[in-house]
């Protein structure tokens, strides 16, 4: 699903309005919304702004550098770990806390201390906040994933399958 299609879907769901009503308020047609959400047509930015307004959302456009291949790999791995985290928080948190202790002891020069401290804080907070940080694409999350305490959460097979999938799609 394209990013625009996903945005239109989220706005429609957020609005709580029937499709025709949302289309009317956004000054577009219901068939156009269906096509945008299905990815058959790409809405203009002005249309997305009207849809956001009609659905009670703010549309924020942000320019970010594209993820590199290694960043896409670590993101895919963390997305899989986040799924496991939400299904079985205690098992994932226990493994991550243990790994974090090992990493902290091995960080003699303190090069990763900033990231390890952030992970420690996230591991003690709400699971939803941790999962969101794991799968964010902002620069701080990209940097944070480079010192991840989630080694061993995925099996070798799961990890290799994800890495292969991301690499083949590159």
N, C-alpha and C positions, 0 to 999 in steps of 0.2 A: 504494500500500500504506500502510495507517495505521501510525502510530508503534508502536502496541501489536502489530500483526501483525508488523512488522519486529523488534521486541524478542523476540517468541516464536520467530520463525525463527532469530534469532541465538543465542538460548539453546539451542534444539534442536540447532543445528549445533555449538555449543560443547560441549554435553554429551557428544557422541560415543556417546550411548545410543540404542537403538531407541525409537521414539516411545512404544510401550506402556510401556516401562520408565520413561521420563522422566515420563509421565503418572502412573504408579503412585507414584513417589517424590514427585511434587508433589501427590499426593492429589487428582487430577482424572482425567478420562477421556481416552482417545486421541481419540475423536471431538470432544471439546471443544477439544483442542489443534489439531486440523485446522481447526476452525471459527475459532479465534482467529487462526491463521496465515493463513487465507484472508480474514480481515477480515469474516467473516459475523457474528461476535459479538465484543464488547469484553470482555476479562477484567477482573475487579476488580483493584484494586491488591494486595489480599491474595493473589490467585492469581498475579500477576506475582512477588511476593516468594517464594512457594513454588516457582515455576518457576526463579527465579534460584538459590535455594538448591539445588534438585535438580540444576541444570545446572552447579554449581560457579562461579557468578557472583555478583557483588555488584550489587544493583539500587540505583542512586543516583538519587533523584528530586530534580530541581533546578528551581527557578522562574526563568525568564528572561523579560525583556520580549520581545514578538514583534518579529520583524524588520519594519522599515518597508519600503515599496515600494522606495525607493532601495537599501536594504540587501539586499533579495531580488535586485535586479538585479545588484549587484556580486558577491553570492554566486554567482549563476548563471554570471556571466562567469568568475569564478575557478574554479568547478567545471569549466568547459570548458577553461580554461587548464591546470588540474591534470591533466586527461586527456591533453592534448598533452604535458605535462611528463613524464608516466610513459611515454609512447610514444617521445618523442624528447627526452630530457633536455638534451643538449648544445645543440640549436638554441634551446630555450626559455631555458635558462640564459644563453646568449650574448646573446640579445636583452634579457633582463631586466637583466643586468649593464651593458649599454650604456645602457639607459634609466635605470638607477639613477645612473650617472655624470652624465647630463644633468640629472636631477632634483636631485642633490646640488649641482651648480653653480648651479642656478636658485634654490635655497633660501637666499637672501641673509640672511634674518632668522632662520634656524634653526628655523622653526616645525615643519617636518617632520623635523628631524634625528633625533629619537628613533625615528620609524617607519622612516626610511631606514636607520638603523644596524641595526635589527632585521631588515629585509629583507636587508641585506648579510650579516649573520650567517647567516640562513636559506639564502641562495643559496650559501654555502660549505659547508653541512652536507649531511646525507643528503637525497636527493631525497624520500624518503617523509616526512620531518619537514617539509620545505617544503610538500609537497602537503597534509599534514594541517593546517598552519597556514592555508593558503589557503582551506580549506573549513570551518574551524571556525566555530561560531556563538557562541562566547563573546565577551564585550565587547572584549577586547584584539584579537581577530581582526577584529571589525567595524571597530574604529578603524584597524587596520593596513591594511585593504583600501582605505581612503580615500587612501592614498599608495602606490598599487600601481605597481610597475615593469614590469608585464606588458602595457602598451600596445603594440599592434602584433603581439602573438602571434596573436590571432584576426583573421581577415579581416573586412572591413566587413560582408560578408554574414552571417558567423557571428555577429558581435556584434549586428547589428540583428535577426536572427532570435531570438536569445536574449532580447533586451530586449523584443521584441514578445510573445514567449511568456509572459514573466513579467508583463508589463503586462496582457495579456488575461486571465490567470488571477486577477488581483487583484480 
